[in-house]
């Protein structure tokens, strides 16, 4: 059986944009109608999400001018 996993690359996208604090992401999400607390945004950046709201994904794509492929990478495990 082939096992597929994923790599969450939000931290890398933030760093590439010169954004080294998750608190800077909060107002950018807010501008796009996404209301997340600072702790929720921290978890979004620091942990690999098991579920992700599509509106949040699209907002992140807009903020970083990227595609979903830039934020999420498929990886084969084992």
ZIKAZI-V350327 format. One record per residue. RES is the residue in one letter. OMEGA is omega in degrees with one decimal (NA if undefined). Layout:
RES_OMEGA / RES_OMEGA
This chain:
X_178.8 / X_179.6 / X_-178.7 / X_175.3 / X_179.0 / X_176.0 / X_177.9 / X_-170.3 / X_-178.7 / X_179.7 / X_179.5 / X_178.6 / X_177.6 / X_-178.8 / X_179.5 / X_178.5 / X_-179.6 / X_-178.4 / X_-174.3 / X_177.7 / X_-178.9 / X_179.8 / X_177.9 / X_-180.0 / X_-176.6 / X_-179.2 / X_178.2 / X_175.0 / X_179.7 / X_178.1 / X_-178.3 / X_175.1 / X_180.0 / X_-179.2 / X_176.4 / X_177.2 / X_178.7 / X_179.5 / X_177.0 / X_179.2 / X_177.0 / X_179.2 / X_178.8 / X_-178.5 / X_-172.2 / X_-176.5 / X_176.8 / X_-176.5 / X_174.6 / X_176.6 / X_-179.9 / X_176.6 / X_-177.5 / X_177.4 / X_177.3 / X_179.0 / X_-179.3 / X_177.4 / X_177.7 / X_177.1 / X_178.9 / X_-178.8 / X_-175.6 / X_-179.9 / X_-177.0 / X_176.9 / X_176.4 / X_178.4 / X_178.1 / X_-177.9 / X_-176.7 / X_178.6 / X_177.0 / X_176.0 / X_175.8 / X_-177.0 / X_176.9 / X_NA
